[in-house]
Amino acid sequence: MDDTDADESVSRRGFLRTAAGTAAVAGASGTAAAQEGGSGGGSAKTVTVGPGGALTFEPAELTIAPGTSVKFTWGSSGHNVNPDSGKWGHQPIEDKGFSFTTPPFQQTGEHPYVCDPHESAGMTGTIIVQQGGASSGSSEPPIPGFAKSLGVAASTFLLSTLGLAYFFMRYGGDFEGDAE
C-alpha cells in the first residue's frame, strides 16, 4: 500500500464505527415501528369531530374489527355524536378539546351517527364493524407492525453483509501478516 492509497482509504476503525452506528439506528427504527403497529380489535381508533371548524367527522366512515373502541375528539366547538341506534354516543353539545371513547363495538354491521346541530349541513358518519378489521377509511397501514420490524431486520442484515463484502474487497481476507 503506497501513500496515495492511504489518503483515499477508509480506516478500519472508522468503517466499524459507521457500521455500528448504522446498525444501532436501524435497530431503533425497527423497535419504534413495532411499537407503532397494532392490528385487529382491542385498541381505540380515533374520529375527529369538526376538524378545524369544518362540519364533518374525520374520517366520515371508519371500518373496525369487533371488539374495537372508537375515540371521538372534538376539533371545534358546538358538536355532539348521536347514533341512529344504540347508546354508545354522546348527546350533550361539547366544545373543542373534549373527547370520549365508546365501549368496544361487538355487533358487526354499520352504525351511523350524526351531529344533531349540524345534521342538515351533512355532518354524518358511519362506523362499520366487520370481521378482519380495518380496511378503507382506516388511518392504519395494512401492514402489521411485526412485518415492518422484520423488514428493518432484513435490511440491516443486507447492509451488514454489503459492509463486510466491502471490507474484504478493500483489505483482503488474509490477516496473518508477514512473518519476520
Secondary structure, DSSP 8 states (H G I E B T S, - for coil): --HHHHHHS--HHHHHHHHHHHHHHHHHHHHHHHHH---SSSS-EEEEESGGG-SSEESSEEEE-TTB-EEEEESSSSEEEEESSSS-SEEEEE-TT-EEE---B-S-EEEEEE-GGGGGGT-EEEEEE-TT---TT-SS-SS-HHHHHHHHHHHHHHHHHHHHHHHHHHH-S--S----
